[in-house]
């Protein structure tokens, strides 16, 4: 179909308040907003002021009342435990009401904070929605975070309650959560009143008699007592959750999400960007500990009346590189949202896509990629093997929903490999130089978003308005600083090349490591790669590329390294000074799939470094250190 994107985007630009007022009709309000946008409140203004609503009501209650009680709301698929569960809207509402009653009996009230430290199980989603039901503010901490990282979040949020589980499953083995939780509470400056612990059969935890309660027993008792908990009306501007950004050190940075604007933006994105209909199956292959899990495992699909897949597994290894295709076939997934790194891992293990052909994935209509830059070769491979549109999109924890992407719900635009496509309504994206001046089309610079940010974006940091101003709004007055670098072409397409920290200065030339990675990844034998800037006494910085080779390649790695160096020199020129390519078995990544380039750079530059809290496997950094040492780089243990 012809795309209506231009008309819709222009309508937003001409009258932003009318645009979002129309979008807000999709949300049930206990009291309609007095103003769509109030520029005089908050750090840069607040959305839907005076309105009263409840996120849990919009996700569950209204769908049950409208006849969707027997429709699946959540499909829990856990290859690591051999479990598949289907939770209808009606059954999910029953669980959430009972858990909300437990919260209430434990003294949790509107505005109190609840830390959720759980693996990818349905009870994690129930815990989020139960908090929303009573107006409490939840903060999900990625399951398995180290005790110190958990402690800083308990302390900063001053949480009244922690909801946890006895263990998570990683790499085929149970990881005990309770010792980490106990250690975190011991060192936290703030002590929560109680802990609610869900016991998993794979590894049970010993409960502290004065502090811990058994999750299942408490919920069962609430059901037997017949306790009913109605949804607490909250202001649209009240916080729904605080999500602390990954890898923080010292005082954590808590991104605040409000209730009203969050629901309006997610609801709009589900139908207009993702093109998802009520009743269809949507799968965001992420974790609830990350923003994608908040927005598009739990809240977005449920607001839309769709069915969401909650997957406890990996793209490869649970059991093999066909894991995604099995889930799509078994559950009738129509839209898949995952990280490019997942597809690079699948491609590495099955470069010819032979495992795909063994499954019926005919109901899949689109693949969405975000979290890392989607290199053109990965996009082209996925298009060819899946025969569906592959839609790169770009956004951040801070924005909560896509800033840019190809809106399939409005009709697809032409695809440009390497681009996250066009800005979505609400986002006025510009490229500025370091002095804050606009640059010409095609010129690399700082990606910024003109204020005010649209509904769904963060209004501030938790208890840190001034920190939010200094970190995000001061450098470019009137704009939100994304800390990403990129350019906009003559057609208005946005190309995100790297974080601004990944722009390297080679003998006075500002170069994007992202553009070099794009060239490295185009080599037929390269499954994925990372390029970092290494300190150099003469040039200031020089690039070094790390290459992961496809599983079916038997050629000498030294030969591939030479070819990649020559390829970069051919396409980017000698100005890049790209002379070092190193083949490694794997790259260090966070559990959400982001490559830890900054840590790799610190190792190469002989700088002290701290083990990232979100790293998937710490042993990978030892492998990177060894590879660098073999090439003569200085290594500090």
C-alpha positions as CSV (number, residue, x, y, z in Angstrom):
1,X,0.0,0.0,0.0
2,X,1.1,3.6,-0.5
3,X,2.6,5.1,2.6
4,X,0.7,7.9,4.4
5,X,3.9,8.7,6.4
6,X,4.5,12.1,5.0
7,X,0.9,13.2,5.6
8,X,0.9,11.9,9.2
9,X,4.3,13.4,10.0
10,X,3.2,16.8,8.5
11,X,0.0,16.7,10.5
12,X,2.0,16.3,13.7
13,X,4.4,19.1,12.8
14,X,1.5,21.5,12.0
15,X,-0.3,20.9,15.3
16,X,1.5,18.6,17.8
17,X,-1.1,19.0,20.5
18,X,-4.0,18.1,18.2
19,X,-2.1,15.1,16.9
20,X,-1.4,13.7,20.4
21,X,-4.9,14.6,21.6
22,X,-6.3,12.4,18.9
23,X,-3.9,9.6,19.8
24,X,-4.9,9.8,23.4
25,X,-8.4,8.7,22.5
26,X,-7.1,5.1,22.3
27,X,-6.5,5.2,26.1
28,X,-9.2,4.8,28.8
29,X,-9.1,7.8,31.2
30,X,-10.8,8.1,34.6
31,X,-10.5,11.9,34.0
32,X,-9.6,13.5,30.7
33,X,-6.5,15.6,30.7
34,X,-6.9,19.3,31.3
35,X,-4.1,20.1,28.9
36,X,-2.4,18.0,26.2
37,X,1.0,19.7,26.9
38,X,2.0,22.1,29.6
39,X,5.4,23.8,28.8
40,X,5.6,25.4,32.2
41,X,5.8,22.3,34.2
42,X,8.6,19.8,34.6
43,X,12.1,20.2,33.2
44,X,10.9,20.9,29.6
45,X,7.1,20.5,30.0
46,X,4.7,17.7,30.8
47,X,2.2,15.7,28.8
48,X,-1.5,15.2,29.5
49,X,-1.5,17.2,32.7
50,X,-4.6,16.8,34.9
51,X,-5.5,13.5,33.4
52,X,-6.2,10.5,35.6
53,X,-5.8,6.9,34.4
54,X,-4.1,3.6,35.3
55,X,-1.8,1.5,33.1
56,X,-2.8,-1.9,34.5
57,X,-6.5,-1.1,33.8
58,X,-5.6,-0.2,30.2
59,X,-3.5,-3.4,29.8
60,X,-5.8,-5.9,31.3
61,X,-9.2,-4.8,32.8
62,X,-10.6,-3.0,29.8
63,X,-9.8,-6.0,27.5
64,X,-11.5,-8.5,29.8
65,X,-14.5,-6.2,30.0
66,X,-14.7,-5.9,26.2
67,X,-14.7,-9.7,25.7
68,X,-11.0,-10.7,25.4
69,X,-10.9,-12.6,28.7
70,X,-10.2,-15.9,26.9
71,X,-7.7,-14.6,24.4
72,X,-4.0,-15.3,25.2
73,X,-2.3,-12.3,26.5
74,X,1.1,-13.8,27.3
75,X,2.8,-16.9,25.9
76,X,5.7,-18.0,28.1
77,X,8.2,-20.1,26.2
78,X,11.2,-21.4,28.1
79,X,13.5,-23.9,26.2
80,X,15.9,-23.8,29.1
81,X,13.2,-25.4,31.4
82,X,11.1,-27.1,28.7
83,X,8.1,-25.0,29.6
84,X,5.3,-23.4,27.5
85,X,2.4,-21.6,29.2
86,X,-0.5,-19.7,27.7
87,X,-1.9,-16.9,29.9
88,X,-5.2,-15.5,28.9
89,X,-6.2,-11.9,29.7
90,X,-8.7,-13.2,32.2
91,X,-6.1,-15.5,34.0
92,X,-3.5,-12.8,33.9
93,X,-5.8,-10.3,35.5
94,X,-6.6,-12.8,38.3
95,X,-2.9,-13.2,39.0
96,X,-2.2,-9.5,39.0
97,X,-5.1,-8.7,41.3
98,X,-4.0,-11.3,43.8
99,X,-0.4,-10.0,43.7
100,X,-1.6,-6.5,44.1
101,X,-3.5,-7.6,47.2
102,X,-0.2,-9.1,48.5
103,X,1.5,-5.8,47.9
104,X,-1.2,-3.9,49.7
105,X,-1.1,-6.3,52.7
106,X,2.7,-5.7,52.9
107,X,2.1,-1.9,53.2
108,X,2.9,-0.9,49.6
109,X,1.0,2.2,48.7
110,X,0.7,4.7,45.8
111,X,4.1,6.2,45.0
112,X,6.1,3.5,46.9
113,X,8.9,1.8,45.0
114,X,9.0,-1.9,44.2
115,X,12.3,-3.4,42.9
116,X,11.7,-6.4,40.6
117,X,14.8,-8.6,40.4
118,X,13.6,-11.6,38.3
119,X,14.4,-13.9,35.4
120,X,12.2,-14.1,32.2
121,X,9.2,-15.7,33.8
122,X,5.5,-14.6,33.7
123,X,5.6,-13.7,37.4
124,X,8.0,-10.8,36.4
125,X,5.3,-9.3,34.2
126,X,2.7,-9.9,36.9
127,X,4.9,-8.0,39.3
128,X,5.2,-5.0,37.1
129,X,1.5,-4.8,36.4
130,X,0.6,-5.3,40.1
131,X,2.7,-2.3,41.0
132,X,1.0,-0.3,38.3
133,X,-2.4,-1.4,39.5
134,X,-1.9,0.2,42.9
135,X,0.0,3.2,41.7
136,X,3.4,2.0,43.0
137,X,6.5,2.7,41.0
138,X,8.4,-0.4,39.8
139,X,12.0,-0.6,38.9
140,X,13.1,-3.7,37.2
141,X,16.7,-4.8,37.7
142,X,18.1,-7.3,35.3
143,X,18.1,-10.7,36.9
144,X,21.6,-11.8,37.9
145,X,23.0,-8.3,38.3
146,X,25.9,-8.3,40.8
147,X,25.0,-7.4,44.4
148,X,26.6,-4.0,44.3
149,X,24.7,-3.0,41.2
150,X,21.4,-4.2,42.8
151,X,22.3,-2.4,46.0
152,X,22.8,1.0,44.3
153,X,19.3,0.7,42.7
154,X,17.6,-0.4,46.0
155,X,19.3,2.6,47.7
156,X,18.6,5.2,45.0
157,X,15.0,4.2,44.7
158,X,14.4,3.7,48.4
159,X,12.4,0.6,47.6
160,X,9.9,-0.6,50.1
161,X,9.6,-4.1,48.6
162,X,11.8,-6.4,46.5
163,X,10.2,-9.0,44.3
164,X,12.7,-11.7,43.3
165,X,13.0,-15.4,42.4
166,X,15.2,-18.2,43.7
167,X,17.2,-18.4,40.4
168,X,17.6,-17.7,36.8
169,X,18.8,-20.1,34.1
170,X,22.0,-19.2,32.2
171,X,24.0,-21.4,29.9
172,X,22.0,-24.5,31.0
173,X,22.7,-24.0,34.7
174,X,20.7,-22.4,37.5
175,X,22.1,-19.1,38.8
176,X,21.1,-18.4,42.4
177,X,19.6,-15.0,42.9
178,X,18.9,-15.1,46.6
179,X,22.5,-14.8,47.7
180,X,23.0,-11.8,45.4
181,X,19.8,-10.2,46.8
182,X,20.8,-10.8,50.4
183,X,24.3,-9.4,49.8
184,X,22.8,-6.4,48.1
185,X,20.5,-5.6,51.0
186,X,23.4,-6.0,53.4
187,X,25.4,-3.3,51.7
188,X,22.6,-1.0,50.6
189,X,22.2,2.2,52.5
190,X,18.5,1.7,52.4
191,X,16.8,-1.5,53.6
192,X,13.5,-2.6,52.0
193,X,10.8,-3.7,54.4
194,X,10.1,-7.1,52.8
195,X,11.2,-9.4,50.0
196,X,8.8,-11.6,48.0
197,X,10.6,-14.6,46.5
198,X,9.2,-16.9,43.8
199,X,10.6,-20.4,44.2
200,X,11.6,-22.1,41.0
201,X,11.9,-25.9,41.0
202,X,15.3,-25.8,39.3
203,X,16.9,-24.3,42.5
204,X,15.0,-23.3,45.6
205,X,16.2,-20.6,48.0
206,X,16.4,-20.5,51.8
207,X,14.1,-17.7,53.0
208,X,15.0,-15.2,55.7
209,X,12.3,-15.7,58.4
210,X,11.9,-12.1,59.3
211,X,12.1,-10.5,55.9
212,X,11.2,-13.0,53.1
213,X,7.8,-14.3,52.0
214,X,7.1,-17.1,49.5
215,X,5.6,-15.5,46.4
216,X,3.4,-18.4,45.4
217,X,2.0,-19.0,48.9
218,X,1.2,-15.4,49.4
219,X,-0.6,-15.1,46.0
220,X,-2.5,-18.3,46.7
221,X,-3.6,-17.0,50.1
222,X,-4.8,-13.7,48.5
223,X,-6.9,-15.7,46.0
224,X,-8.4,-17.8,48.8
225,X,-9.3,-14.7,50.8
226,X,-11.1,-13.3,47.7
227,X,-9.2,-10.0,48.1
228,X,-10.1,-7.7,45.2
229,X,-7.9,-4.7,44.4
230,X,-9.3,-2.1,42.1
231,X,-7.0,0.0,39.9
232,X,-5.8,3.1,41.7
233,X,-6.3,6.3,39.6
234,X,-3.0,8.0,39.1
235,X,-2.1,11.3,37.3
236,X,-0.9,11.0,33.8
237,X,2.3,12.7,35.0
238,X,2.8,10.3,37.9
239,X,5.7,7.9,37.4
240,X,5.0,4.3,36.2
241,X,8.5,3.0,36.5
242,X,12.2,3.9,37.0
243,X,14.6,2.1,34.8
244,X,18.3,2.5,35.6
245,X,20.6,2.6,32.6
246,X,23.0,-0.4,32.2
247,X,26.6,-0.2,33.2
248,X,26.3,2.8,35.5
249,X,29.0,3.3,38.2
250,X,28.6,5.3,41.4
251,X,25.2,7.0,41.6
252,X,22.9,5.2,39.1
253,X,20.9,7.1,36.5
254,X,17.2,6.4,36.8
255,X,15.1,7.1,33.7
256,X,11.6,8.0,34.7
257,X,8.6,6.9,32.7
258,X,5.2,8.5,33.3
259,X,1.8,6.8,33.0
260,X,-0.2,8.9,30.5
261,X,2.3,9.8,27.8
262,X,3.8,6.4,28.0
263,X,0.5,4.7,27.2
264,X,-0.4,7.1,24.4
265,X,3.0,6.7,22.7
266,X,3.2,2.9,22.9
267,X,-0.4,2.5,21.8
268,X,0.2,4.7,18.7
269,X,3.5,2.9,17.9
270,X,1.9,-0.6,18.0
271,X,-0.6,0.1,15.2
272,X,1.1,2.9,13.3
273,X,4.8,1.8,13.5
274,X,4.6,-2.0,14.0
275,X,1.3,-2.4,12.2
276,X,0.1,-4.9,14.8
277,X,-3.6,-5.7,15.2
278,X,-5.4,-6.8,18.4
279,X,-5.2,-10.6,18.7
280,X,-2.0,-10.9,16.7
281,X,1.1,-12.5,18.2
282,X,4.0,-10.1,18.8
283,X,7.4,-11.3,20.0
284,X,10.1,-8.9,21.3
285,X,13.0,-11.2,21.9
286,X,14.5,-9.1,24.7
287,X,14.5,-9.1,28.5
288,X,12.2,-7.3,30.8
289,X,15.3,-5.8,32.4
290,X,15.8,-3.6,29.4
291,X,13.6,-0.9,27.9
292,X,12.5,-3.1,25.0
293,X,11.2,-5.6,27.4
294,X,9.2,-2.9,29.3
295,X,7.8,-1.3,26.1
296,X,7.3,-4.3,23.8
297,X,7.1,-7.5,25.9
298,X,4.8,-6.2,28.6
299,X,3.1,-2.8,28.0
300,X,2.8,-2.2,24.3
301,X,1.3,-5.5,23.2
302,X,-1.1,-5.6,26.1
303,X,-2.3,-2.0,25.5
304,X,-3.0,-3.1,22.0
305,X,-5.0,-6.2,22.9
306,X,-2.4,-8.4,21.3
307,X,-0.6,-11.6,22.4
308,X,3.0,-11.2,23.6
309,X,5.7,-13.9,23.7
310,X,7.9,-14.0,26.8
311,X,10.9,-16.1,25.8
312,X,13.5,-17.5,28.3
313,X,16.2,-18.6,26.0
314,X,18.9,-17.5,23.4
315,X,18.9,-17.1,19.6
316,X,21.5,-19.9,19.4
317,X,22.2,-22.7,21.9
318,X,18.7,-23.3,23.2
319,X,19.1,-25.8,21.6
320,X,20.5,-24.5,18.3
321,X,20.3,-21.7,15.7
322,X,16.7,-22.7,14.8
323,X,15.3,-21.6,18.2
324,X,13.7,-18.5,16.7
325,X,12.1,-20.3,13.9
326,X,10.6,-22.9,16.2
327,X,9.0,-20.2,18.4
328,X,7.6,-18.4,15.3
329,X,6.1,-21.6,13.9
330,X,4.8,-22.9,17.2
331,X,3.1,-19.7,18.4
332,X,2.1,-18.1,15.1
333,X,4.3,-15.0,15.6
334,X,3.4,-12.2,13.1
335,X,6.0,-9.6,14.0
336,X,9.5,-10.3,15.5
337,X,11.5,-7.6,17.3
338,X,15.1,-8.4,18.3
339,X,18.7,-7.1,18.2
340,X,20.9,-7.3,15.1
341,X,23.4,-9.2,17.2
342,X,20.9,-12.0,17.5
343,X,20.7,-12.4,13.7
344,X,24.5,-12.1,13.4
345,X,24.8,-15.0,15.8
346,X,22.2,-17.0,13.9
347,X,23.9,-16.2,10.6
348,X,27.3,-17.3,12.0
349,X,25.9,-20.7,12.9
350,X,23.7,-21.2,9.8
351,X,25.0,-18.9,7.1
352,X,23.0,-20.6,4.3
353,X,19.8,-20.5,6.4
354,X,19.2,-24.2,6.1
355,X,17.5,-24.4,9.5
356,X,15.0,-21.7,8.5
357,X,13.6,-23.9,5.7
358,X,12.8,-26.7,8.2
359,X,10.1,-24.5,9.8
360,X,6.8,-23.0,8.7
361,X,7.3,-19.3,9.4
362,X,4.7,-18.2,6.8
363,X,2.7,-16.2,9.4
364,X,5.7,-13.9,10.1
365,X,5.1,-10.6,8.3
366,X,8.0,-8.4,9.4
367,X,11.3,-8.3,11.4
368,X,12.3,-5.3,13.4
369,X,15.9,-4.7,14.5
370,X,17.1,-2.3,17.2
371,X,19.6,-2.1,20.0
372,X,22.7,-2.1,17.9
373,X,23.3,-0.7,14.4
374,X,21.9,-3.0,11.8
375,X,24.7,-3.4,9.3
376,X,23.5,-3.7,5.7
377,X,24.8,-7.3,5.2
378,X,22.8,-8.6,8.2
379,X,19.7,-6.8,6.9
380,X,20.2,-8.2,3.4
381,X,20.7,-11.7,4.7
382,X,17.6,-11.6,6.8
383,X,15.5,-10.2,3.9
384,X,16.7,-13.0,1.6
385,X,16.2,-15.8,4.1
386,X,12.9,-14.7,5.7
387,X,11.3,-13.0,2.7
388,X,9.7,-10.3,4.9
389,X,10.5,-6.6,5.3
390,X,13.4,-6.0,7.7
391,X,12.9,-2.8,9.6
392,X,15.8,-1.1,11.3
393,X,14.7,1.3,14.0
394,X,16.6,3.5,16.4
395,X,15.7,4.6,19.9
396,X,17.0,4.7,23.5
397,X,16.1,3.8,27.1
398,X,15.5,7.5,27.5
399,X,12.9,7.8,24.7
400,X,11.0,4.6,25.5
401,X,9.8,4.0,21.9
402,X,11.3,4.4,18.4
403,X,12.7,7.7,17.3
404,X,13.2,6.6,13.7
405,X,12.1,3.7,11.7
406,X,10.2,2.6,8.6
407,X,6.5,2.7,9.7
408,X,4.9,-0.4,8.3
409,X,1.6,0.5,9.9
410,X,1.5,3.6,7.7
411,X,2.8,1.8,4.6
412,X,6.4,1.0,4.0
413,X,8.8,3.6,2.6
414,X,11.7,2.6,0.3
415,X,14.4,0.8,2.2
416,X,18.0,2.3,2.5
417,X,20.5,-0.2,3.9
418,X,22.3,1.2,6.9
419,X,19.6,3.7,7.7
420,X,17.0,3.7,10.5
421,X,14.8,5.4,7.9
422,X,12.7,8.4,8.9
423,X,11.8,10.2,12.2
424,X,8.5,9.3,13.6
425,X,5.8,11.9,14.6
426,X,6.9,13.6,17.8
427,X,10.5,13.6,16.9
428,X,12.2,16.6,15.2
429,X,15.7,15.2,14.6
430,X,18.6,17.4,13.5
431,X,22.4,17.0,13.1
432,X,24.6,19.6,14.7
433,X,28.4,20.2,14.8
434,X,30.2,20.4,18.1
435,X,29.5,24.1,18.3
436,X,25.8,23.6,17.9
437,X,25.4,24.6,14.3
438,X,23.4,22.7,11.7
439,X,25.4,20.7,9.2
440,X,24.6,20.0,5.6
441,X,22.9,16.8,4.4
442,X,25.2,13.8,4.4
443,X,27.6,15.4,7.0
444,X,28.4,13.5,10.1
445,X,27.6,15.2,13.4
446,X,25.7,15.1,16.7
447,X,22.2,13.6,16.5
448,X,19.8,15.8,18.6
449,X,16.1,16.0,19.0
450,X,14.3,19.4,19.3
451,X,12.4,20.0,22.5
452,X,9.9,19.2,23.7
453,X,10.3,15.4,23.5
454,X,7.1,13.6,22.6
455,X,4.9,11.6,25.0
456,X,6.5,8.4,26.2
457,X,10.0,9.9,26.6
458,X,11.6,10.5,29.9
459,X,10.5,13.7,31.7
460,X,13.6,13.6,33.9
461,X,15.9,11.3,36.0
462,X,14.7,9.9,39.3
463,X,15.1,12.7,41.9
464,X,17.7,14.3,39.7
465,X,16.2,17.1,37.6
466,X,19.5,19.1,37.4
467,X,21.5,16.0,36.5
468,X,19.0,15.4,33.6
469,X,19.5,19.0,32.4
470,X,23.3,18.8,32.6
471,X,23.5,15.4,31.0
472,X,21.0,15.8,28.2
473,X,19.8,19.4,27.6
474,X,22.7,21.8,28.4
475,X,25.2,21.1,25.6
476,X,22.8,22.0,22.8
477,X,20.2,24.4,24.2
478,X,16.7,23.7,23.0
479,X,17.6,20.1,22.1
480,X,17.9,16.7,23.7
481,X,21.4,15.3,23.2
482,X,21.2,11.7,22.2
483,X,25.0,11.1,22.4
484,X,24.7,9.3,19.0
485,X,26.6,10.4,15.9
486,X,25.2,10.2,12.4
487,X,23.9,12.1,9.5
488,X,20.7,12.8,7.5
489,X,20.7,12.4,3.8
490,X,18.9,14.5,1.2
491,X,15.7,12.4,1.5
492,X,15.5,12.9,5.2
493,X,16.7,9.4,6.1
494,X,18.6,9.1,9.4
495,X,21.9,7.1,9.5
496,X,23.1,6.4,13.1
497,X,26.7,5.5,12.8
498,X,28.0,5.2,16.4
499,X,27.9,6.7,19.8
500,X,29.7,10.1,19.8
501,X,32.3,8.4,22.0
502,X,33.0,6.1,19.0
503,X,33.9,8.9,16.6
504,X,37.6,8.7,16.4
505,X,40.1,11.3,15.4
506,X,42.8,10.0,13.1
507,X,45.4,12.6,12.3
508,X,42.7,15.3,12.5
509,X,40.1,13.4,10.5
510,X,36.8,12.7,12.3
511,X,35.8,9.1,11.3
512,X,33.0,6.9,12.3
513,X,33.8,3.4,13.6
514,X,30.3,2.4,12.4
515,X,31.2,3.1,8.8
516,X,34.3,0.9,9.2
517,X,32.2,-1.9,10.8
518,X,29.8,-1.7,7.8
519,X,32.7,-2.4,5.4
520,X,34.2,-5.2,7.6
521,X,30.8,-6.9,7.9
522,X,30.5,-6.9,4.1
523,X,33.2,-9.5,3.8
524,X,31.6,-12.8,3.0
525,X,33.4,-14.7,5.8
526,X,32.7,-12.1,8.6
527,X,29.7,-12.9,10.8
528,X,30.0,-9.8,13.0
529,X,32.6,-7.3,14.0
530,X,33.5,-4.3,16.2
531,X,35.9,-1.5,15.5
532,X,37.5,0.6,18.2
533,X,39.8,3.6,18.2
534,X,43.2,2.8,19.9
535,X,45.4,5.6,21.2
536,X,48.4,6.3,18.9
537,X,51.3,8.6,19.7
538,X,51.5,10.0,16.1
539,X,47.9,10.0,14.7
540,X,46.1,10.4,18.0
541,X,43.9,7.4,17.4
542,X,44.0,4.5,14.9
543,X,41.2,2.0,14.3
544,X,41.4,-1.7,15.2
545,X,38.8,-4.2,14.0
546,X,37.7,-7.4,15.7
547,X,36.2,-10.0,13.4
548,X,34.1,-13.1,14.2
549,X,34.1,-15.5,11.4
550,X,31.2,-17.6,10.0
551,X,31.0,-21.2,11.4
552,X,31.5,-22.8,8.0
553,X,34.7,-21.0,7.1
554,X,37.9,-23.1,7.1
555,X,40.4,-20.6,5.5
556,X,43.3,-19.2,7.5
557,X,42.3,-16.2,9.7
558,X,45.4,-14.3,8.7
559,X,44.2,-14.3,5.1
560,X,40.8,-13.0,6.0
561,X,42.3,-10.3,8.2
562,X,44.5,-9.1,5.2
563,X,41.4,-9.0,2.9
564,X,39.4,-7.0,5.4
565,X,42.2,-4.4,5.9
566,X,42.4,-4.1,2.1
567,X,38.6,-3.8,1.8
568,X,38.5,-0.9,4.3
569,X,41.4,0.8,2.5
570,X,39.7,0.4,-0.8
571,X,36.3,1.8,0.2
572,X,37.3,4.4,2.9
573,X,40.8,5.3,1.7
574,X,44.1,5.4,3.4
575,X,42.9,8.3,5.6
576,X,41.3,5.8,7.9
577,X,44.7,4.3,8.7
578,X,42.9,0.9,9.1
579,X,45.8,-1.6,9.4
580,X,44.8,-3.9,12.2
581,X,42.1,-6.6,11.9
582,X,42.0,-9.4,14.5
583,X,39.9,-12.6,14.3
584,X,38.4,-13.6,17.6
585,X,35.9,-16.3,18.6
586,X,33.4,-13.9,20.0
587,X,32.8,-10.3,21.1
588,X,32.1,-9.0,24.6
589,X,28.4,-8.1,24.9
590,X,25.8,-7.1,27.3
591,X,23.0,-9.5,27.9
592,X,20.9,-7.3,25.6
593,X,23.4,-7.8,22.8
594,X,25.3,-4.5,22.8
595,X,29.0,-4.8,22.1
596,X,31.1,-3.4,24.9
597,X,33.4,-1.3,22.7
598,X,34.3,1.2,25.4
599,X,35.7,-1.6,27.6
600,X,37.6,-3.1,24.7
601,X,39.1,0.3,24.0
602,X,40.2,0.7,27.7
603,X,42.0,-2.6,27.5
604,X,43.7,-1.7,24.3
605,X,44.8,1.7,25.6
606,X,46.3,0.3,28.8
607,X,43.7,2.0,30.9
608,X,42.2,0.6,34.1
609,X,38.7,-0.9,33.6
610,X,35.9,-2.3,35.6
611,X,34.0,-5.4,34.7
612,X,30.7,-4.2,33.2
613,X,27.7,-5.2,35.3
614,X,25.7,-6.2,32.3
615,X,28.3,-8.4,30.5
616,X,27.0,-11.7,29.2
617,X,30.2,-13.7,29.8
618,X,33.2,-12.1,31.6
619,X,35.5,-14.6,30.1
620,X,35.2,-13.0,26.7
621,X,37.3,-10.0,28.0
622,X,40.2,-12.4,28.8
623,X,40.0,-13.6,25.2
624,X,40.0,-10.0,23.8
625,X,43.0,-9.2,26.1
626,X,44.9,-12.2,24.9
627,X,44.2,-11.3,21.2
628,X,45.4,-7.7,21.8
629,X,48.5,-8.9,23.7
630,X,49.4,-11.2,20.8
631,X,49.4,-8.1,18.6
632,X,51.7,-6.1,20.9
633,X,49.1,-3.9,22.7
634,X,49.6,-3.0,26.3
635,X,47.4,-5.0,28.7
636,X,46.6,-4.1,32.3
637,X,45.2,-7.1,34.2
